């Protein structure tokens, strides 16, 4: 029996990464992500998988972002009992992200039930915080470069992918085939994370394409962020910065600390990190020294540049602090979390600025703001957008089109086929075309639910 990959997510879209590898009656899932963005994508989270969870032997995570790990508690809730393999930092991040995801879902369902904002009665979370905590018991770890067997006879290796703490590419060897899953690849010039490792030889490559249709500007995040925050502070406004709690929050804290140290921002400008998840994540950088570029003193500066608001009462109290301020709050695409309350508070004042810090998936509030929306629907209300909206183009933690091509070019030899995934249709197709044209390799963009032999 041959080796097959079934694309259960991140095919034709950036979210919901799930790749089911099947051989000789055994099944392994590479990544186990939630769908985000458009409602028709989010509804897939409630559709049953085409394979019973108890028939999946193991899961291997490339990293901890929810579009790669956030379906795991539901998979376990519905009967998966295998091991979940990840790097140590990915396990540590998942221990923060997954329970928080369950907690937010419970809170959102409770709010919808109290205020009648859901079409479902009652509104139910996909999974609870307790479900997420239970799923963490399934984790096992392997370090970068260490061989491990997620299933008997299936050999796997992680290599560094940059992107965020713990992020890895995965080489999986089974049935005489070598499959390389890029995961989310970081940038070689990232201010926080080290460059991705060179890829090993493989028969097939599953390559992300988030920025497959564009090249990052030469300008760095300091040159973009500093003037936006300085101008907002000069007019007495508040800067609301929706951040991804894992990775982007830390990159922005590091940038703000450096801008203040260099005198490019007022040193007394109040900064708030209003995300318990981001606070806990920031602390992990000191625990995983060597996986990123920061020194111990830079980790300390990143950790101390902002006032940390863990409780709901502390979060609410930010609104009563008069004068200019910077509020970093999750989530990065404004799909949920505390940032929605800050947007309700500050969107309608022209003195304020909303700083979008990365990719905004179509269908999210962040994408609406980036597209120039005049109003935003939050908690069942339409809120006018009068604040300035700035989208940073230099803060992405993803490799761009040229960098993805460079990573592929570094392979020791040509693979039989490249599957281009984890991108909007235009981005994926443009990267596919470049691979075929410039590398002369066979490449395709798989359909959602399709199965391919390796």
GIVEN-V154204 format. One record per pair of residues at least 6 apart in sequence whose ideal C-beta (glycine too) atoms are under 8 Angstrom apart, sorted by the first residue. I is the first residue (numbers start at 1). J is the second residue. D is the distance in Angstrom with one decimal. If there is no record, write none. Layout:
[[I,J,D] [I,J,D]]
//
This chain:
[[1,23,6.5] [1,24,5.0] [1,25,7.4] [1,175,7.6] [2,23,7.3] [2,175,6.8] [2,453,5.2] [2,454,7.2] [3,21,6.9] [3,22,7.3] [3,23,4.6] [3,174,6.0] [3,175,4.3] [3,176,7.9] [3,177,4.5] [3,179,7.5] [3,453,7.1] [3,454,4.4] [4,21,7.3] [4,22,4.8] [4,23,7.3] [4,451,5.3] [4,452,6.6] [4,453,5.5] [4,454,6.8] [5,19,5.7] [5,20,7.0] [5,21,5.6] [5,22,7.8] [5,179,7.0] [5,204,7.4] [5,206,7.1] [5,419,7.2] [5,451,7.1] [5,452,5.5] [5,454,6.2] [6,19,7.4] [6,20,4.1] [6,22,6.7] [6,50,7.5] [6,449,7.4] [6,450,7.3] [6,451,4.5] [7,18,7.9] [7,19,6.3] [7,419,7.5] [7,421,6.8] [7,446,4.5] [7,447,7.2] [7,448,6.3] [7,449,6.8] [7,450,5.5] [7,451,7.7] [7,452,7.7] [8,16,7.8] [8,18,3.9] [8,19,7.0] [8,20,5.6] [8,29,8.0] [8,49,6.6] [8,50,7.1] [8,448,7.7] [8,449,6.9] [9,15,7.2] [9,16,3.3] [9,17,5.2] [9,18,3.8] [9,19,7.7] [9,31,7.5] [9,33,5.9] [9,35,6.7] [9,44,7.8] [9,448,7.5] [10,16,5.7] [10,17,4.1] [10,18,7.2] [10,19,7.7] [10,31,7.6] [10,33,7.1] [10,67,7.6] [10,208,7.8] [10,421,4.7] [10,422,4.2] [11,421,5.8] [11,445,7.5] [11,446,5.0] [11,447,6.0] [11,448,4.3] [11,449,7.6] [11,450,7.1] [12,424,8.0] [12,425,5.7] [12,428,7.1] [12,445,7.1] [12,447,6.9] [12,448,5.7] [13,35,7.4] [13,37,7.2] [13,41,6.0] [13,361,7.9] [13,423,7.9] [13,424,6.8] [13,448,7.7] [14,37,7.6] [14,67,7.1] [14,210,5.7] [14,359,7.0] [14,361,5.5] [14,422,5.7] [14,423,6.1] [14,424,6.3] [15,33,6.5] [15,34,6.9] [15,35,4.9] [15,36,4.4] [15,37,5.9] [15,41,6.3] [15,67,4.4] [15,361,6.1] [16,33,5.1] [16,34,6.4] [16,35,3.7] [16,36,7.6] [16,41,6.8] [16,44,6.4] [16,45,7.7] [16,67,6.3] [16,71,7.6] [17,30,8.0] [17,31,4.0] [17,32,7.8] [17,33,4.1] [17,62,7.8] [17,67,5.9] [17,68,4.7] [17,421,7.6] [17,422,6.2] [18,29,6.1] [18,30,7.7] [18,31,5.8] [18,32,6.0] [18,33,6.2] [18,49,8.0] [18,71,7.0] [19,29,7.1] [19,30,4.3] [19,31,6.3] [19,181,6.6] [19,206,6.1] [19,421,7.9] [20,27,5.9] [20,28,7.5] [20,29,5.5] [20,30,7.9] [20,51,6.5] [20,56,7.5] [21,27,7.0] [21,28,4.8] [21,29,7.7] [21,30,6.4] [21,172,6.5] [21,174,7.2] [21,179,6.8] [23,154,7.9] [23,174,5.1] [23,175,4.5] [24,175,6.8] [26,57,5.3] [26,151,5.6] [26,154,7.6] [27,51,6.2] [27,55,6.1] [27,56,5.0] [27,57,5.8] [28,56,7.2] [28,57,5.9] [28,58,5.0] [28,59,7.3] [28,60,6.7] [28,150,5.9] [28,151,5.8] [28,154,6.4] [28,172,7.4] [29,56,5.3] [29,58,7.4] [29,59,4.7] [29,60,7.5] [29,75,7.8] [30,59,7.8] [30,60,5.3] [30,62,7.1] [30,170,6.2] [30,172,7.2] [30,181,5.2] [30,206,7.7] [31,59,7.9] [31,60,7.6] [31,61,6.1] [31,62,5.7] [31,68,4.5] [31,69,7.3] [31,181,7.7] [31,183,7.7] [32,59,5.2] [32,61,6.8] [32,68,7.3] [32,69,6.0] [32,70,7.8] [32,71,4.7] [32,72,4.5] [32,75,5.8] [32,84,7.8] [33,65,7.6] [33,66,6.7] [33,67,4.3] [33,68,4.4] [33,69,6.3] [33,70,5.8] [33,71,5.7] [34,45,5.8] [34,66,5.2] [34,67,6.0] [34,70,3.6] [34,71,5.2] [34,101,7.7] [34,126,7.9] [35,41,4.3] [35,42,5.5] [35,44,4.7] [35,45,5.3] [35,67,7.7] [36,42,6.7] [36,66,7.4] [36,67,5.9] [36,333,7.1] [36,335,6.3] [36,361,5.7] [36,364,7.0] [37,333,7.7] [37,335,8.0] [37,361,3.8] [37,362,5.7] [37,363,3.9] [37,364,5.4] [37,367,7.7] [38,361,8.0] [38,362,6.1] [38,363,3.3] [39,363,6.9] [41,363,7.0] [45,71,6.9] [45,74,7.5] [45,126,5.8] [46,126,7.0] [49,75,7.8] [50,449,7.2] [52,79,6.6] [53,75,5.0] [53,76,7.6] [53,78,4.7] [53,79,4.3] [53,80,4.0] [54,79,4.0] [54,80,6.5] [54,81,6.5] [56,75,7.4] [56,80,5.7] [56,82,6.2] [57,82,5.1] [57,150,7.7] [57,151,4.9] [58,82,4.4] [58,83,5.3] [58,84,7.4] [58,85,6.6] [58,150,4.1] [58,151,5.3] [58,154,7.9] [59,72,6.8] [59,75,7.3] [59,80,7.3] [59,82,6.6] [59,83,7.6] [59,84,4.6] [59,85,7.1] [59,138,7.9] [60,84,7.7] [60,85,4.6] [60,86,7.3] [60,150,5.5] [60,156,6.3] [60,170,5.8] [60,172,7.5] [61,68,6.3] [61,69,5.3] [61,72,7.8] [61,84,6.5] [61,85,7.1] [61,86,4.3] [61,90,5.6] [61,94,7.3] [62,68,5.9] [62,90,7.9] [62,161,6.8] [62,167,6.5] [62,168,5.6] [62,169,6.8] [62,170,5.8] [62,181,6.3] [62,182,7.9] [62,183,3.0] [62,184,7.0] [63,69,7.5] [63,90,5.5] [63,93,7.8] [63,161,7.1] [63,163,6.3] [63,164,5.8] [63,166,5.8] [63,167,3.8] [63,168,6.8] [63,183,5.8] [63,184,6.2] [64,86,7.5] [64,89,8.0] [64,90,4.8] [64,93,3.6] [64,94,4.7] [64,97,5.5] [64,164,7.2] [64,166,6.3] [64,246,6.2] [65,97,7.6] [65,164,6.9] [65,184,7.1] [65,244,7.4] [65,246,6.3] [65,247,7.7] [66,97,6.1] [66,101,5.8] [68,183,7.4] [68,184,7.3] [69,90,7.8] [69,94,5.5] [69,97,6.7] [69,98,6.7] [70,97,7.3] [70,98,7.0] [70,101,5.4] [72,84,6.5] [72,94,7.6] [72,98,6.5] [72,135,5.3] [73,98,5.8] [73,101,7.5] [73,102,6.1] [73,126,7.9] [73,127,4.3] [73,131,4.5] [73,132,4.2] [73,134,7.4] [73,135,4.4] [74,126,5.4] [74,127,4.9] [74,131,7.4] [75,135,7.7] [76,131,7.2] [76,134,6.4] [76,135,4.0] [76,138,6.3] [77,127,5.5] [77,131,4.9] [77,134,7.8] [77,135,7.6] [80,138,7.7] [81,138,7.6] [82,138,7.1] [83,138,6.0] [83,139,7.7] [83,140,4.9] [83,150,6.8] [84,135,7.6] [84,138,4.5] [84,139,4.9] [84,140,6.9] [85,139,7.9] [85,140,5.5] [85,141,7.4] [85,142,6.0] [85,148,6.4] [85,150,5.1] [85,156,7.0] [86,94,6.8] [86,139,6.2] [86,140,7.8] [86,141,6.1] [86,142,7.8] [86,166,7.1] [87,141,6.4] [87,142,6.9] [87,143,6.5] [87,144,6.5] [87,158,5.8] [87,166,4.4] [87,167,7.9] [87,168,5.4] [88,141,4.7] [88,143,6.6] [88,166,7.0] [88,288,7.6] [89,165,4.3] [89,166,3.0] [89,284,6.8] [89,288,4.9] [89,291,6.1] [90,165,7.8] [90,166,3.6] [90,167,7.3] [90,168,7.4] [91,136,8.0] [91,139,4.9] [91,141,5.3] [91,166,7.6] [92,165,7.9] [92,166,7.3] [92,284,5.6] [92,287,7.2] [92,288,7.6] [93,164,7.5] [93,165,6.2] [93,166,6.0] [93,246,5.6] [93,281,6.5] [93,284,6.8] [94,136,6.8] [94,139,6.9] [95,136,5.6] [96,245,7.9] [96,246,7.7] [96,277,5.5] [96,280,4.8] [96,281,5.9] [96,284,8.0] [97,245,7.5] [97,246,6.4] [97,277,6.6] [98,132,4.0] [98,133,7.9] [98,135,6.5] [98,136,6.7] [99,129,4.9] [99,132,4.5] [99,133,5.4] [99,136,7.8] [100,129,7.9] [100,245,7.8] [100,276,7.3] [100,277,4.6] [101,132,6.4] [102,125,6.8] [102,127,5.3] [102,128,4.9] [102,129,3.9] [102,130,7.2] [102,131,5.8] [102,132,4.0] [102,133,7.9] [103,129,4.4] [104,336,5.5] [104,337,6.1] [105,125,3.5] [105,126,5.7] [105,127,6.8] [105,128,7.4] [106,125,5.0] [106,128,5.6] [106,129,6.4] [108,123,7.7] [108,125,7.3] [108,336,6.2] [109,118,7.7] [109,122,7.3] [109,123,4.4] [109,124,5.8] [109,125,4.7] [111,117,7.2] [111,379,7.3] [112,118,3.7] [112,120,7.9] [112,123,4.1] [113,121,7.7] [113,122,5.0] [113,123,5.4] [115,379,7.5] [115,380,6.6] [117,379,7.1] [117,380,4.4] [140,148,8.0] [142,148,4.1] [142,156,7.4] [142,158,6.1] [143,158,7.3] [144,158,4.9] [144,159,6.1] [144,160,5.4] [144,168,6.2] [144,197,7.6] [145,157,6.8] [145,158,7.2] [145,159,7.1] [146,157,7.3] [146,158,7.3] [147,155,5.9] [147,156,7.2] [147,157,5.7] [148,155,7.8] [148,156,5.4] [148,157,7.8] [149,155,6.3] [149,156,7.2] [150,156,5.5] [151,174,7.9] [153,174,6.9] [154,172,6.7] [154,173,7.2] [154,174,4.5] [155,172,7.6] [155,173,4.4] [155,174,7.4] [156,170,6.2] [156,171,6.7] [156,172,5.2] [156,173,7.4] [157,170,7.5] [157,171,4.6] [157,200,7.5] [158,168,3.9] [158,169,7.2] [158,170,6.1] [159,168,6.3] [159,169,4.9] [159,171,7.0] [159,196,7.8] [159,197,4.2] [159,198,8.0] [159,199,7.2] [159,200,6.9] [160,167,7.6] [160,168,6.4] [160,169,7.7] [160,194,6.4] [160,196,6.1] [160,197,4.3] [160,291,7.9] [161,167,4.3] [161,168,5.2] [161,169,4.8] [161,182,7.0] [161,183,4.8] [161,184,6.6] [161,185,5.4] [161,186,6.1] [161,196,5.0] [161,197,7.5] [162,185,6.4] [162,186,2.3] [162,187,6.6] [162,188,7.5] [162,190,6.0] [162,193,4.5] [162,194,6.0] [162,195,5.8] [162,196,4.5] [162,397,7.7] [162,399,7.7] [163,183,7.2] [163,184,4.6] [163,185,6.4] [163,186,3.8] [163,193,6.3] [163,196,7.8] [163,247,7.0] [163,397,5.3] [163,398,7.1] [164,184,7.8] [164,186,7.6] [164,193,6.8] [164,246,5.5] [164,247,3.8] [164,397,6.4] [165,193,7.7] [165,246,7.4] [165,247,7.4] [165,281,7.8] [165,284,6.1] [165,285,6.9] [165,288,5.6] [165,291,5.9] [165,292,6.8] [166,288,7.5] [166,291,7.2] [167,183,5.9] [167,184,6.2] [167,186,6.7] [167,193,7.6] [168,183,6.0] [169,180,6.5] [169,181,6.3] [169,182,5.2] [169,183,5.1] [169,185,7.4] [169,196,7.1] [169,197,7.3] [169,199,6.6] [170,180,7.3] [170,181,4.4] [170,183,6.7] [171,178,6.4] [171,179,7.3] [171,180,5.3] [171,181,8.0] [171,200,5.3] [171,202,6.5] [172,178,7.4] [172,179,4.7] [172,180,7.9] [172,181,7.1] [173,179,7.8] [177,203,5.0] [177,204,7.1] [177,454,4.6] [178,200,7.7] [178,201,6.7] [178,202,4.5] [178,203,5.1] [178,204,7.7] [179,202,6.1] [179,203,6.8] [179,204,5.1] [179,205,7.8] [179,206,7.1] [179,454,5.8] [180,199,5.9] [180,200,6.7] [180,202,3.7] [180,204,7.2] [180,205,4.7] [180,206,7.2] [180,415,7.4] [181,205,7.9] [181,206,4.7] [182,199,7.6] [182,205,6.9] [182,206,6.5] [182,207,4.7] [182,208,5.2] [182,407,7.4] [183,208,7.0] [184,208,5.6] [184,210,7.1] [184,397,7.6] [184,398,6.2] [184,422,7.2] [185,196,5.1] [185,208,6.1] [185,398,6.8] [185,399,4.3] [185,403,7.3] [185,404,6.5] [185,407,6.0] [186,193,4.9] [186,194,7.9] [186,195,7.2] [186,196,5.8] [186,397,5.7] [186,398,7.2] [186,399,6.4] [187,193,7.9] [187,195,7.6] [187,216,7.1] [187,396,7.2] [187,397,7.0] [187,398,7.2] [187,399,5.5] [187,400,7.3] [187,403,6.1] [188,195,3.9] [188,196,7.1] [188,399,7.6] [188,403,6.3] [188,406,7.8] [189,195,7.8] [190,251,8.0] [190,293,7.6] [190,397,6.6] [191,220,7.4] [191,221,6.7] [191,251,6.4] [191,254,6.5] [191,255,7.2] [191,293,7.0] [192,247,7.5] [192,250,6.2] [192,251,5.1] [192,254,6.2] [192,292,5.5] [192,293,6.1] [192,294,6.6] [192,397,8.0] [193,247,7.9] [193,291,7.8] [193,292,5.4] [193,293,6.8] [193,397,7.1] [194,291,7.2] [194,292,6.5] [194,293,6.1] [196,399,7.3] [196,407,6.1] [198,407,7.8] [198,410,4.4] [198,411,8.0] [199,205,7.5] [199,407,6.2] [199,408,7.2] [199,410,6.0] [199,411,5.0] [200,411,7.5] [200,412,7.2] [201,411,6.3] [201,412,4.5] [201,413,5.5] [201,415,8.0] [202,411,7.1] [202,415,5.3] [203,415,5.9] [203,416,5.1] [203,417,8.0] [203,454,6.0] [204,415,5.7] [204,416,6.0] [204,417,5.3] [204,418,7.5] [204,419,6.8] [204,454,4.7] [205,408,7.0] [205,411,7.6] [205,415,4.9] [205,417,7.7] [205,418,4.7] [205,419,7.0] [206,418,7.9] [206,419,4.7] [206,421,5.7] [207,404,6.6] [207,408,6.7] [207,418,5.7] [207,419,7.0] [207,420,5.8] [207,421,7.0] [207,431,7.5] [208,398,7.4] [208,404,7.5] [208,421,6.3] [208,422,3.9] [208,423,6.8] [209,404,6.9] [209,420,5.0] [209,421,6.8] [209,422,6.1] [209,423,3.2] [209,427,5.1] [209,428,4.5] [209,430,8.0] [209,431,4.3] [209,432,7.8] [210,359,5.9] [210,398,4.5] [210,422,6.0] [210,423,5.5] [210,427,6.7] [211,359,7.6] [211,396,6.5] [211,398,5.1] [211,399,6.8] [211,400,4.5] [211,401,6.2] [211,404,7.5] [211,423,8.0] [211,427,6.7] [212,401,5.4] [212,404,6.3] [212,420,7.0] [212,423,5.0] [212,427,4.1] [212,428,5.9] [212,430,5.6] [212,431,3.1] [212,432,8.0] [212,434,7.8] [213,401,6.4] [213,423,7.8] [213,426,5.5] [213,427,4.2] [213,430,4.0] [213,431,7.0] [214,400,6.1] [214,401,6.1] [214,427,7.6] [215,400,4.9] [215,401,5.8] [215,402,5.5] [216,393,7.0] [216,394,6.5] [216,396,6.3] [216,400,4.5] [216,403,7.9] [217,393,5.2] [217,394,5.9] [219,393,7.3] [219,394,5.2] [220,394,5.5] [221,251,6.9] [221,252,7.8] [221,255,5.1] [221,392,6.4] [221,394,4.7] [221,395,4.7] [222,255,5.7] [222,258,6.4] [222,259,6.1] [222,264,7.3] [223,394,7.5] [224,390,7.9] [224,392,5.1] [224,393,6.9] [224,394,5.2] [224,395,7.4] [225,252,7.1] [225,255,5.4] [225,256,7.4] [225,259,7.0] [225,355,7.1] [225,392,6.4] [225,395,7.5] [226,255,8.0] [226,259,4.8] [226,264,4.5] [226,265,6.2] [228,239,7.3] [228,353,6.0] [228,355,5.9] [228,390,4.8] [229,239,5.4] [229,256,7.5] [229,259,7.5] [229,265,5.9] [229,269,7.4] [229,326,6.0] [229,353,7.7] [229,355,7.6] [230,264,7.0] [230,265,5.9] [230,266,7.8] [231,353,7.6] [232,238,7.3] [232,239,4.7] [232,324,6.7] [232,351,7.4] [232,352,6.8] [232,353,4.3] [232,388,7.5] [233,239,7.7] [233,265,7.5] [233,266,6.3] [233,269,5.5] [233,324,3.9] [234,324,7.8] [235,351,4.9] [236,323,6.4] [236,324,5.5] [236,351,5.9] [237,324,6.2] [237,349,7.0] [237,351,3.6] [237,352,4.4] [237,353,6.2] [237,387,7.7] [238,324,6.9] [238,325,5.2] [238,326,7.7] [238,327,6.4] [238,346,5.0] [238,349,7.8] [238,351,7.8] [238,352,4.9] [238,353,7.9] [239,324,7.9] [239,325,7.3] [239,326,4.6] [239,327,6.9] [239,352,7.0] [239,353,4.9] [239,354,7.8] [239,355,5.9] [240,327,5.2] [240,329,7.1] [240,339,6.9] [240,342,4.8] [240,343,6.2] [240,346,5.2] [240,347,8.0] [240,352,6.8] [240,353,7.5] [240,354,5.2] [240,355,7.3] [240,387,7.7] [241,252,6.3] [241,326,6.6] [241,327,6.6] [241,328,4.7] [241,329,7.3] [241,354,7.8] [241,355,4.5] [241,357,6.3] [242,329,6.7] [242,330,7.3] [242,331,6.4] [242,332,5.3] [242,333,6.9] [242,334,4.9] [242,339,4.7] [242,343,7.8] [242,354,7.4] [242,355,7.9] [242,356,6.5] [242,357,6.9] [242,366,6.2] [243,249,4.2] [243,252,5.9] [243,275,7.3] [243,278,6.6] [243,328,5.0] [243,329,6.9] [243,330,6.1] [243,331,8.0] [243,332,5.4] [243,357,5.7] [244,330,7.0] [244,331,7.0] [244,332,3.6] [244,357,7.5] [244,358,6.4] [245,275,5.1] [245,277,4.1] [245,278,3.9] [245,281,5.7] [245,330,4.3] [245,331,7.3] [245,332,7.8] [246,277,7.6] [246,278,7.6] [246,281,5.1] [247,397,5.2] [248,332,5.7] [248,357,5.1] [248,358,5.5] [248,395,6.7] [248,397,6.6] [249,273,6.9] [249,275,6.7] [249,278,3.9] [249,281,6.8] [249,282,6.9] [249,328,5.8] [249,330,7.2] [250,278,7.7] [250,281,6.7] [250,282,5.5] [250,285,6.4] [250,302,6.2] [251,357,7.9] [251,395,6.3] [251,397,7.1] [252,328,5.9] [252,357,6.2] [252,395,7.2] [253,271,8.0] [253,273,6.8] [253,282,6.6] [253,302,4.6] [253,303,7.8] [253,305,5.7] [253,306,6.1] [253,328,7.1] [254,294,6.9] [254,298,6.6] [254,301,7.6] [254,302,4.8] [256,265,6.7] [256,271,5.9] [256,305,5.5] [256,306,7.5] [256,326,7.0] [257,298,7.6] [257,301,4.2] [257,302,5.6] [257,304,8.0] [257,305,4.1] [258,301,7.9] [259,265,4.3] [260,266,7.6] [260,267,5.1] [260,269,7.3] [260,305,6.7] [261,301,7.2] [269,324,6.2] [269,325,7.3] [269,326,6.5] [270,307,6.8] [270,321,6.6] [270,323,7.5] [270,324,7.5] [270,325,4.4] [270,326,7.1] [271,305,5.8] [271,306,4.2] [271,307,6.8] [271,325,7.3] [271,326,4.6] [271,328,7.2] [272,306,5.9] [272,307,5.2] [272,309,5.6] [272,318,5.5] [272,325,6.6] [272,326,7.0] [272,327,4.9] [272,328,6.8] [272,329,7.8] [273,279,5.9] [273,282,7.4] [273,306,4.0] [273,307,7.2] [273,308,5.4] [273,309,7.0] [273,328,5.2] [273,329,7.9] [274,309,4.6] [274,314,7.9] [274,315,5.1] [274,318,6.5] [274,327,5.8] [274,328,6.8] [274,329,4.2] [274,338,5.4] [274,339,7.8] [274,342,7.3] [275,328,7.2] [275,329,5.5] [275,330,4.2] [275,337,7.0] [275,338,6.5] [276,310,5.0] [277,330,6.1] [278,328,7.0] [278,330,5.9] [279,308,5.0] [279,310,6.3] [282,302,6.4] [282,303,5.6] [283,303,6.9] [285,292,6.2] [285,294,6.3] [285,299,5.1] [285,302,7.0] [285,303,7.9] [286,296,7.1] [286,299,4.8] [286,300,7.9] [286,303,7.5] [289,296,7.0] [289,299,7.6] [294,302,7.0] [306,328,6.8] [309,315,5.1] [309,317,7.7] [309,318,6.6] [315,329,8.0] [315,338,5.4] [315,341,7.2] [316,341,7.8] [318,325,7.2] [318,327,6.1] [318,342,7.5] [319,345,5.4] [327,342,5.4] [329,337,6.9] [329,338,4.9] [329,339,4.0] [329,342,5.6] [330,337,4.6] [330,338,6.8] [330,339,6.1] [331,337,4.6] [331,339,6.2] [332,357,6.3] [332,358,5.8] [332,366,6.9] [333,360,5.4] [333,361,5.8] [333,364,3.9] [333,365,6.9] [333,366,3.9] [333,367,7.1] [334,340,6.6] [334,343,6.4] [334,364,6.5] [334,365,3.8] [334,366,4.7] [334,369,7.1] [334,376,8.0] [335,364,5.3] [335,365,6.6] [335,366,7.6] [340,365,7.9] [340,378,5.3] [340,379,6.8] [343,354,7.1] [343,365,7.6] [343,376,6.8] [343,378,6.1] [343,383,6.9] [344,378,5.4] [344,379,7.0] [344,381,7.7] [344,383,5.9] [346,352,4.5] [346,354,7.6] [346,387,6.1] [347,354,7.0] [347,376,6.4] [347,383,5.1] [347,384,6.9] [347,385,5.4] [347,386,7.0] [347,387,5.4] [348,383,6.3] [348,384,4.8] [348,385,7.4] [348,386,5.0] [348,387,7.2] [349,386,6.2] [349,387,6.1] [350,386,4.7] [350,387,6.6] [350,388,7.4] [351,387,7.8] [352,387,4.0] [352,388,7.2] [353,387,5.9] [353,388,4.4] [353,389,7.5] [353,390,5.9] [354,369,6.1] [354,387,5.3] [354,388,7.2] [354,389,4.9] [354,390,7.1] [355,390,5.1] [355,391,7.9] [355,392,6.6] [356,366,5.6] [356,369,6.4] [356,370,5.7] [356,389,6.9] [356,390,7.0] [356,391,4.3] [356,392,6.7] [357,392,5.3] [357,395,4.8] [358,392,7.4] [358,395,5.8] [358,396,5.5] [358,397,6.8] [359,396,6.5] [359,398,6.8] [360,366,3.8] [360,367,4.1] [360,369,7.7] [360,370,5.0] [360,391,7.6] [361,367,6.3] [362,424,6.7] [365,376,5.6] [365,377,7.8] [365,378,7.3] [368,376,6.0] [369,376,6.7] [369,385,6.9] [369,389,5.1] [370,389,7.0] [370,391,5.0] [372,389,7.6] [373,385,5.9] [374,384,7.0] [374,385,5.7] [375,382,4.7] [375,383,6.2] [375,384,5.3] [375,385,5.9] [376,382,7.4] [376,383,5.1] [376,385,5.9] [377,383,7.5] [399,407,6.6] [401,430,7.1] [401,431,6.2] [401,434,6.7] [404,431,6.3] [405,431,7.9] [405,434,6.1] [405,435,7.3] [405,438,6.5] [405,439,7.3] [408,418,7.1] [408,435,6.8] [408,439,6.5] [408,441,7.8] [409,439,6.8] [414,439,7.3] [414,440,7.9] [414,441,5.3] [415,441,6.6] [416,442,6.9] [416,454,7.8] [417,441,7.7] [417,442,4.8] [417,443,7.0] [417,444,7.0] [417,452,7.8] [417,454,8.0] [418,432,7.8] [418,435,5.5] [418,441,5.7] [418,442,7.1] [418,443,4.2] [418,444,7.7] [419,443,7.7] [419,444,6.4] [419,445,7.7] [419,446,5.4] [419,452,7.0] [420,428,4.8] [420,429,7.8] [420,431,5.3] [420,432,4.6] [420,435,7.2] [420,443,5.8] [420,444,7.0] [420,445,4.9] [421,428,7.0] [421,445,7.5] [421,446,6.7] [422,428,7.9] [423,431,6.8] [425,445,7.5] [428,445,4.6] [429,445,5.9] [431,443,7.9] [432,443,4.6] [432,444,6.5] [432,445,5.4] [435,441,5.4] [435,443,4.1] [436,442,7.2] [436,443,5.3] [446,452,6.4]]
//
